[in-house]
Amino acid sequence: MMQNQRGNSGSNQIGINNKNNAFGIIGMLKNAKNPNMMLQQLASSNPVVANTINLVNQYGGNPQKAFYEEAKKRGIDPNQILGMLK
């Protein structure tokens, strides 16, 4: 399931802690009538999404460049990560 209950308020937040959740979010964005608005709503309720958006914006809005450069900074082989997602 994509949504995890958090706290006692009963509100749902989407966790991005495995590939199924990440791909689920991508699918939701692709099918959304207004994907930008949906992404902003996710960012307002999930600090991981907000941080990811900020990081991508630091690389001129290019998520691929952000991924490769951040992996390189951390000494991680980006192709190994991509292989794990297949």
N, C-alpha and C positions, 0 to 999 in steps of 0.2 A: 504494500500500500504506500502511496506517495506521501500521505500526510501523517504526521506524528502529533499526538496530543502533547501540549506543553503547559505546565502550570495548572492552577486550579480554575482559571478563568474560562476554560472550555474552548479557547480560541485555537485554531489550527495553524500550524506553521509548517512549511515544507522544508524538510531537512535534505541537504545535499551531502549525504555521507556514503553513498554508493552509486554505482553506475546506473542502476535501475531508476533511482530518483532523478539523476541528472538527465537521463534520456527521456524520462517522463515529463520533466519540466520543458525540455526542448520541444517535445511533441505538443505540449499544451500551448507553448508560444507560437508554434507554426500554425496551429488551428485557431488561435484567438482572432477575434475580429479586430482588436487593437492590441497587437503584441507589445508595443512600447508602453502602453498604459498598464498592461498586466505585469510587465517586468518592473515597472516603477512600484506597483503595489507589492510585489514580492520583495523588492528591496526595502520598502518601508517596514515590513514585518520580519525580515530575516537579515541579520547583519552579515551573514556569509554572502548573500546575493549582493548586498550593498557594497561590500568590500570588493567583490569580483567586478562589479560595474566600474567602480573607481579605478581599479587596476587596469582594466581594458581601456578606459578613457586616458590613462597615462601613456598608453601606446597608440594614441591617435584613433581610438575606437576599433582597433584591429585585434580581435580576440586571438587569432592564430599567432601573431607576433608577440602578444602578451604572454601566451602560454609558453612559447619557445624561449623567450628571453628570461622569464621567471624560472623556468626549469634550469636553464643554463646557470643563472645566478646561484641556484641551490645545489648545483653539481649533480643534477638529475638528467638522465637521458630521456628526452621527451618521447622518443620512439618506443622506449620500453613502456612508458605510461600508456601511449596509444595502443600498443599491443595488448595491454591488460584490459582495455575497453572493448576489444573485439570479441 
